[in-house]
Amino acid sequence: MRKSRLFVLTVGVSLFASVGLLAPSSAAAKPTAVTVNLTAVVDIVDNPNGLTLGDIAPGDVITGSYTYNPQAKDADPSVEAGFYPHTQQPYGIQLDMGSFSVQTDPANVDFQITITNNLNGSDNYQVTSFNNIGTEPGPGVQTISWHLTDPTQSALSNAALKKTPPVLSSWQSSQLDVIGRVDADYVIRSHVTQAVKAA
C-alpha cells in the first residue's frame, strides 16, 4: 500500500521566493497563498504493529487543510503535466484525526502538487508532503498524500495550477493517505468528501 516517491514527477528543481522591499508605509509582503479546507472519512487503518495512532478508526472524520502558491512555477516542460514544488512556509498540509495529528514540517518543507491531463489514460491531481511531523509522542509520519484520479479524462482540460480547489464530483476517486515511516509502518486511508477554499 505504500506509495513510491517515484509515482509523482520528480524534478530536481526548488522554488525560491523573493520578497521585494516595500515603502515604509506599506505592510511587509507575504507569499501568495491559497488554503483549501478538507474533510475526509476514514476507510482503512492498517496498523500491523499496534502503534499508537490515537483513537482513529474506520468511519471517523478527518479535518485539515493544505496551502499552496497558485503562482508557483511549473517545473515540468511538458504540456500534459504540471509539477509545482513548494519549499518554504506557509505551504504544506495538516490533518487532524481525533487525538492524532500530522503536518508538513515547517522547518523542512518538501511539498508539491502534481497535475496530469490526459496522461497514461487518466487525469490526476496529487498533493504530497514528504517531510512531516506528527503528534508526539507518536509513531512519526513519512508521507501525506491526496490523490484524485479520473480515468474518463474529463476532470481536467489542462495541467495548470488554479486558485480554486478540485471539484470532487468531477473525479472518480479521491484518496487521502497518511503513511508511517519505514520503522513505524502504518497506513491511514480515507476518501475526501469536501474540499473548499478557505475564506
TIBATOR-760538 format. One line per 5 residues: number of its first residue (from 1); their letters; for each residue x, z, y of N, C-alpha, C, CB. Coordinates in steps of 0.1 Angstrom, whole numbers, plus 5000, padded with zeros to 4 digits. Atoms other than C-alpha are relative to their C-alpha. Glycine has a CB too. Layout:
<recs>
NUM> A> X,Z,Y,X,Z,Y,X,Z,Y,X,Z,Y ~ ...;
</recs>
This chain:
<recs>
1> MRKSR> 5008,5000,4988,5000,5000,5000,5009,5000,5013,4991,5012,5000 ~ 4991,4999,4988,5030,5004,5023,5002,4986,5006,5013,5006,4996 ~ 4998,5013,4993,5033,4976,5049,5015,4998,5002,4993,5000,5013 ~ 4986,5003,4996,5067,4959,5053,5001,4997,5014,5005,4989,4991 ~ 4998,5004,4986,5081,4956,5087,5001,4985,5002,5012,5008,5006;
6> LFVLT> 4999,5014,5000,5087,4920,5078,4987,4993,5002,5007,4995,4988 ~ 5013,5007,4999,5050,4914,5079,4997,4995,5014,4989,5010,4996 ~ 5002,5005,4987,5050,4912,5116,5011,4991,5004,4999,5012,5010 ~ 4990,5009,4996,5070,4887,5135,5011,5007,5007,4994,4989,5010 ~ 4989,4992,4995,5103,4904,5140,5009,4991,5009,5009,5007,4989;
11> VGVSL> 4992,5008,4991,5122,4891,5170,5009,5010,5007,4991,4992,5010 ~ 4991,4991,4994,5153,4908,5184,5001,4999,5015,5014,4998,4994 ~ 5001,5001,4986,5141,4909,5219,4994,5013,5005,4992,4988,5005 ~ 5006,4988,4994,5134,4940,5240,4996,4997,5014,5011,5012,5000 ~ 5005,5002,4986,5114,4942,5272,5006,5011,5008,4984,5000,5000;
16> FASVG> 4995,4991,4991,5129,4958,5301,4992,4998,5013,5016,4999,5003 ~ 5008,5001,4988,5106,4966,5330,5007,5005,5012,4986,5007,4999 ~ 4994,4995,4988,5119,4970,5365,4990,5003,5011,5011,4989,5006 ~ 5010,4996,4990,5101,4987,5393,5007,4998,5014,4996,5015,4999 ~ 4995,5004,4987,5106,4973,5428,4998,5012,5010,4993,4988,5006;
21> LLAPS> 5001,4989,4989,5111,4996,5459,4988,4997,5009,5013,5001,5008 ~ 5012,5002,4991,5080,5001,5479,5003,5007,5014,4988,5007,4994 ~ 4998,4994,4987,5077,5010,5515,4997,5015,4999,4990,4994,5011 ~ 5002,4985,5001,5079,5048,5522,4986,5005,5000,5008,5006,5011 ~ 5014,4995,4999,5042,5050,5529,4992,4996,4987,4993,4994,5012;
26> SAAAK> 5007,5005,5012,5033,5034,5495,5003,5010,4989,5004,4986,4996 ~ 4998,4992,5012,5029,5053,5462,5010,4992,4991,4986,5002,4993 ~ 4991,5006,5009,5055,5047,5436,4993,4991,4990,5008,5011,4992 ~ 5005,5010,5009,5049,5016,5414,4999,5006,4986,5007,4987,5001 ~ 5002,4996,5014,5036,5022,5379,4999,4988,4991,4988,5009,4998;
31> PTAVT> 5001,5012,5009,5039,4999,5349,4985,4996,4998,5006,5003,4986 ~ 5014,5005,5003,5008,4977,5343,4996,5005,4986,5000,4985,5001 ~ 5004,4994,5013,4988,4993,5315,4985,4998,4998,5003,5015,4999 ~ 5014,5000,5005,4955,4988,5296,5000,5009,4989,4996,4985,4996 ~ 5002,4991,5011,4943,5015,5274,4987,4997,4993,5000,5015,5005;
36> VNLTA> 5012,5002,5009,4918,5009,5245,4997,5012,4992,5003,4987,4991 ~ 5004,4988,5007,4899,5038,5231,4995,4995,4986,4989,5008,5007 ~ 5003,5004,5013,4895,5036,5193,4992,5011,4993,5012,4997,4992 ~ 5007,4991,5009,4870,5052,5169,5001,4994,4986,4985,5003,5004 ~ 4999,5005,5014,4875,5048,5131,4995,5010,4990,5015,4996,4997;
41> VVDIV> 5005,4992,5011,4861,5061,5098,5010,4999,4989,4986,4996,4996 ~ 4990,4999,5011,4885,5072,5070,4994,4994,4987,5005,5014,4998 ~ 5004,5005,5013,4882,5052,5038,5008,5006,4989,5002,4984,5000 ~ 4991,4996,5010,4912,5064,5018,5010,5010,5005,5007,4988,4993 ~ 4989,4991,4997,4935,5094,5019,5008,5000,4987,4996,5014,5004;
46> DNPNG> 4991,5001,5012,4963,5086,4994,5012,5009,5002,5005,4985,4997 ~ 4990,4990,4998,4984,5117,4992,5005,5006,4987,4993,5012,5008 ~ 4997,4997,5014,5000,5118,4957,5009,5013,4999,5008,4989,4994 ~ 4991,4988,5001,5024,5147,4966,4994,5012,5006,5013,4997,5007 ~ 5007,4988,4995,4998,5170,4981,5006,5005,5013,5000,5011,4990;
51> LTLGD> 4994,4996,4987,5014,5170,5016,4989,5006,5009,5006,4988,5007 ~ 5009,4994,4991,4998,5190,5044,4996,4989,5011,5007,5012,5007 ~ 5005,5011,4991,4977,5164,5063,4988,5006,5007,4996,4988,4992 ~ 5011,4994,4993,4953,5189,5079,4988,4999,4990,4997,4993,5013 ~ 5012,5000,5008,4917,5186,5067,4994,4986,4999,4990,5009,5006;
56> IAPGD> 5005,5014,5000,4914,5148,5069,4995,4996,4986,5011,4990,5005 ~ 5006,5004,5012,4892,5133,5042,4992,4987,5002,4991,5011,4993 ~ 5008,5012,4999,4873,5100,5034,4986,5004,5007,4997,4994,4987 ~ 5012,4997,4993,4843,5098,5057,5002,5006,5014,4990,5008,4992 ~ 4997,4993,4987,4859,5117,5086,5002,4989,5011,5012,5009,4999;
61> VITGS> 4998,5009,4988,4861,5102,5121,5014,5002,5006,4989,5002,5010 ~ 4987,5000,4993,4894,5093,5137,4997,4995,5015,5011,4992,4993 ~ 5001,5005,4986,4896,5090,5175,5014,4999,5006,4992,5010,5009 ~ 4987,5002,4994,4925,5078,5196,5000,4989,5010,5011,4998,4990 ~ 4999,5011,4990,4938,5051,5219,5014,4993,4998,4998,5004,5014;
66> YTYNP> 4987,5006,4998,4966,5026,5224,5001,4994,5014,5002,4989,4989 ~ 4998,5004,4986,4981,5015,5257,5011,4989,4999,5005,5011,5009 ~ 4990,5011,5000,4999,4982,5263,5000,4993,5014,4996,4989,4990 ~ 4998,5008,4988,5011,4959,5291,4994,4986,4998,5015,5000,5004 ~ 5006,5014,5002,4988,4928,5294,5009,4989,5005,4986,5000,5006;
71> QAKDA> 4991,5010,4994,5016,4911,5313,5013,4999,4992,5003,5003,5015 ~ 4988,5001,5009,5042,4916,5285,5004,4986,4997,4998,5009,4987 ~ 4995,5013,5003,5063,4886,5279,4999,4997,4985,5015,4998,5004 ~ 5001,5005,5014,5056,4866,5247,5014,4997,4995,4990,4988,4999 ~ 4987,5002,5005,5088,4868,5227,5001,4989,4989,5006,5013,4996;
76> DPSVE> 5000,5011,5011,5077,4841,5202,4998,4987,5007,4989,5003,4990 ~ 5001,5013,4994,5082,4805,5213,4989,4991,4995,5013,4993,5000 ~ 5010,5009,5006,5055,4790,5190,4987,5002,5007,4999,5003,4985 ~ 5014,5000,4994,5020,4781,5202,4991,5009,4992,4995,4986,5001 ~ 5010,4993,5008,5003,4797,5172,5002,5015,5000,5002,4995,4986;
81> AGFYP> 4997,4985,5001,5019,4832,5175,5004,5005,5014,5010,5002,4990 ~ 4995,4993,4989,5024,4857,5202,5005,5014,4996,4988,5003,5010 ~ 4993,4988,5004,5048,4886,5199,5003,5008,5013,5013,4997,4991 ~ 4999,4993,4987,5046,4913,5226,5006,5014,4997,4986,5001,5006 ~ 4994,4987,5002,5071,4942,5222,5000,5009,5012,5015,4998,4995;
86> HTQQP> 5000,4990,4989,5070,4974,5243,5010,5010,4996,4985,5006,5002 ~ 4990,4991,5003,5099,4997,5245,5001,5012,5010,5014,4993,5000 ~ 5000,4989,4990,5090,5023,5272,4986,5006,5001,5005,4995,5013 ~ 5012,4993,4996,5064,5048,5282,4993,4992,5011,5002,5014,5004 ~ 5010,4992,5007,5034,5048,5287,4994,4993,4987,4989,5004,5009;
91> YGIQL> 5005,5009,5010,5030,5022,5259,5001,5007,4986,5006,4987,5000 ~ 5000,4994,5014,5021,5032,5223,4985,5003,4996,5008,5012,5000 ~ 5012,4996,5006,4993,5046,5202,5000,5014,4996,4997,4991,4987 ~ 5002,4986,5004,4979,5081,5195,4987,5001,4993,5001,5009,5012 ~ 5012,4998,5008,4954,5092,5169,4998,5015,4997,5000,4992,4987;
96> DMGSF> 5004,4986,5004,4935,5125,5163,4992,4999,4987,4993,5007,5011 ~ 5007,5000,5013,4925,5131,5127,4997,5014,4996,5009,4993,4989 ~ 5002,4986,5003,4910,5166,5126,5011,5008,5006,4998,5002,4985 ~ 4989,4991,4996,4938,5191,5128,5014,4993,4999,5001,5012,4992 ~ 4988,5008,5001,4964,5163,5122,5000,4989,5010,5002,4995,4985;
101> SVQTD> 5000,5011,4990,4975,5140,5150,5014,4993,4999,4998,5006,5014 ~ 4988,5008,5000,5001,5113,5153,5001,4991,5013,5001,4990,4987 ~ 4999,5008,4989,5015,5092,5181,5014,4993,5001,4998,5008,5013 ~ 4987,5007,4997,5042,5068,5193,5010,5011,5006,4999,4988,5009 ~ 4990,4991,4994,5074,5088,5200,5003,4996,5014,5013,5000,4992;
106> PANVD> 4998,5004,4986,5075,5087,5239,5015,4999,5003,4993,5010,5009 ~ 4986,5001,4997,5113,5092,5237,5007,4989,4993,5007,5013,4996 ~ 4994,5011,5008,5119,5062,5214,4989,4990,4997,5007,5006,4987 ~ 5012,5009,5002,5091,5037,5219,5004,4987,4993,4994,4996,5014 ~ 4998,5013,5007,5091,5008,5194,4986,4996,4996,5009,5001,4988;
111> FQITI> 5015,5003,5001,5055,4994,5198,4998,4986,5003,4992,5009,5010 ~ 5002,5014,4998,5043,4959,5195,4986,4995,4997,5010,4992,4992 ~ 5012,5006,5004,5013,4937,5194,5003,4985,4996,4989,5000,5013 ~ 4997,5014,5005,5014,4905,5173,4987,4993,4998,5008,5001,4987 ~ 5013,5008,5001,4987,4878,5176,5003,4987,4994,4994,4999,5014;
116> TNNLN> 4999,5014,5005,4984,4847,5155,4987,4993,4999,5007,5001,4985 ~ 5012,5009,4999,4959,4819,5159,5001,4989,4991,4998,4995,5015 ~ 5000,5011,5010,4951,4796,5130,5014,4998,4993,4996,4987,5007 ~ 4987,5000,5006,4983,4805,5113,4999,5005,4985,5011,5008,5008 ~ 5001,4997,5014,4986,4806,5075,4986,5004,4995,5009,5012,4997;
121> GSDNY> 5014,4998,5004,4949,4804,5071,4991,5010,5006,5000,5002,4985 ~ 5008,4990,4994,4937,4831,5094,5004,5003,5014,5000,5013,4992 ~ 4997,4994,4987,4936,4847,5128,5004,5014,4998,4988,4999,5011 ~ 4995,4986,5002,4954,4880,5131,5003,5007,5014,5012,5001,4991 ~ 4997,4992,4989,4957,4908,5157,5005,5013,4995,4988,5002,5010;
126> QVTSF> 4994,4988,5006,4981,4936,5149,5007,5009,5010,5009,4997,4989 ~ 4993,4990,4992,4991,4967,5168,5008,5009,4991,4989,5009,5008 ~ 4991,4992,5009,5021,4985,5153,5009,5009,5008,5008,4991,4991 ~ 4991,4991,4994,5041,5015,5162,5010,5005,4989,4994,5013,5007 ~ 4990,4997,5010,5074,5021,5143,5007,5013,5001,5010,4989,4999;
131> NNIGT> 4994,4987,4998,5088,5052,5158,4989,5010,5005,5012,5000,5011 ~ 5012,4992,4998,5063,5080,5157,5003,5015,4997,4988,4996,4991 ~ 5000,4986,5002,5058,5118,5158,4986,5005,4996,5006,5007,5012 ~ 5013,4995,5004,5031,5139,5143,4999,5015,5002,4997,4998,4985 ~ 5002,4986,4999,5017,5174,5143,5010,5008,4992,4986,5005,4996;
136> EPGPG> 4990,4992,5007,5044,5199,5135,4995,5015,4998,5013,5000,5008 ~ 4993,5006,5012,5049,5214,5110,4991,4990,4993,5005,5011,4991 ~ 5008,5010,5007,5038,5184,5091,5009,4990,4992,4991,4992,5010 ~ 4992,5008,5009,5049,5156,5068,5008,4989,5007,4992,4994,4990 ~ 4994,5011,4993,5060,5132,5095,4992,4987,4998,5015,4998,4996;
141> VQTIS> 5007,5013,5001,5048,5096,5100,5010,4989,5003,4988,5000,5010 ~ 4991,5012,4998,5066,5063,5097,4994,4989,5008,5004,4995,4986 ~ 5007,5012,4993,5041,5036,5108,4986,5003,5003,5001,4988,4991 ~ 5014,5001,4997,5009,5034,5126,4996,4986,5003,4997,5010,5013 ~ 5003,5015,4999,4992,5000,5124,4985,4998,4999,5007,4993,4989;
146> WHLTD> 5014,5005,5000,4958,4985,5133,5001,4985,4998,4993,5004,5013 ~ 4999,5014,5003,4954,4951,5118,4986,4994,4998,5008,4998,4987 ~ 5013,5008,5001,4924,4927,5123,5003,4987,4995,4993,4999,5014 ~ 4999,5013,5007,4920,4896,5102,4987,4992,5000,5006,5002,4986 ~ 5011,5008,5000,4897,4867,5104,5003,4987,4992,4994,4996,5014;
151> PTQSA> 4997,5012,5007,4900,4841,5076,4992,4987,5004,4999,5002,4985 ~ 5008,5011,4995,4874,4819,5093,5007,4993,5011,4986,5004,5004 ~ 4992,5006,4989,4899,4813,5121,4992,4997,5012,5007,4988,4995 ~ 5008,5002,4988,4872,4816,5147,5001,5012,5010,4986,4999,4995 ~ 4999,4989,4991,4881,4850,5162,5008,4997,5013,5006,5012,4993;
156> LSNAA> 4991,5003,4989,4908,4836,5185,5000,4985,5003,5014,5005,4997 ~ 4998,5014,4996,4913,4804,5205,5015,4998,5004,4991,4997,5012 ~ 4985,5001,4997,4950,4811,5213,5006,5014,4997,5002,4997,5015 ~ 4992,4988,5003,4977,4838,5209,5004,5008,5012,5012,4996,4992 ~ 4997,4993,4988,4976,4851,5244,4995,5015,4999,4993,4994,5012;
161> LKKTP> 5004,4986,4999,4975,4889,5251,4991,5002,5012,5013,5009,5001 ~ 5010,4999,4990,4944,4897,5270,4999,5014,5006,4986,4995,4994 ~ 5002,4987,4994,4933,4925,5293,4988,5007,4993,4998,4998,5015 ~ 5012,4994,5006,4903,4932,5271,5003,5002,4985,4987,4991,5002 ~ 4997,4998,5014,4903,4946,5235,4993,4990,4991,4995,5014,4996;
166> PVLSS> 5007,5010,5009,4894,4925,5205,4985,5004,4998,5007,5001,4986 ~ 5014,4998,5003,4857,4921,5198,4998,5002,4985,4991,4988,5006 ~ 5000,4997,5014,4852,4938,5165,4991,4991,4991,4996,5014,4998 ~ 5010,5009,5007,4822,4916,5155,5006,4987,4997,4987,4999,5007 ~ 4994,5013,5002,4845,4886,5156,5009,5000,4988,5007,4995,5012;
171> WQSSQ> 4990,4998,5011,4867,4899,5128,4994,5004,4987,5011,5010,5005 ~ 5005,4997,5013,4862,4900,5091,5005,5014,4995,5005,4989,4990 ~ 4995,4986,5004,4884,4932,5086,5007,5006,5012,5009,4999,4988 ~ 4994,4992,4989,4897,4959,5109,5006,5013,4994,4989,5003,5011 ~ 4994,4989,5008,4921,4982,5090,5010,5008,5009,5006,4994,4988;
176> LDVIG> 4991,4991,4993,4939,5012,5106,5007,5008,4990,4992,5008,5010 ~ 4991,4992,5009,4968,5027,5086,5009,5009,5007,5007,4990,4991 ~ 4989,4990,4996,4989,5058,5091,5008,5002,4987,4994,5014,5006 ~ 4992,5000,5012,5018,5057,5067,5011,5010,5001,5005,4986,4997 ~ 4989,4989,4999,5042,5086,5059,5014,4994,4998,4997,5010,4989;
181> RVDAD> 4986,5004,5002,5080,5084,5057,5002,4998,4985,5009,5010,5006 ~ 4997,5002,5014,5097,5074,5025,5001,5013,4993,5014,4992,5000 ~ 4998,4987,5007,5105,5110,5018,4987,5009,5001,5011,5008,5006 ~ 5012,4993,4999,5069,5120,5026,4989,4990,4999,4999,5008,5013 ~ 5008,5012,5003,5048,5093,5010,4985,5004,5001,5003,4994,4987;
186> YVIRS> 5014,4999,5000,5011,5091,5020,4995,4988,5008,4995,5014,5006 ~ 5007,5010,4992,4986,5066,5034,4986,5005,5004,4999,4987,4993 ~ 5014,4997,4996,4955,5074,5055,4995,4986,5005,5000,5011,5012 ~ 5005,5013,4996,4935,5042,5057,4985,5001,5005,5001,4990,4988 ~ 5013,4999,4995,4904,5037,5078,4996,4986,5006,4999,5011,5011;
191> HVTQA> 5005,5012,4994,4883,5010,5094,4995,5004,5014,4989,4993,4992 ~ 5004,4997,4986,4878,5008,5132,4986,4996,5002,5010,4993,5010 ~ 5014,5003,4997,4842,5010,5143,4997,4997,5015,4991,5011,4995 ~ 5002,5002,4985,4847,5009,5181,5014,4999,5006,4992,5012,5006 ~ 4988,5003,4992,4874,4995,5204,4995,4997,5014,5009,4989,4994;
196> VKAA> 5006,5001,4986,4865,5000,5241,5011,5002,5010,4989,5010,5002 ~ 4990,4998,4989,4887,4995,5272,4996,5012,5008,5000,4988,5009 ~ 5002,4988,4992,4891,5028,5290,4998,4997,5014,5013,5009,4999 ~ 5004,5003,4986,4877,5030,5325,5013,5002,5009,4989,5010,5004;
</recs>
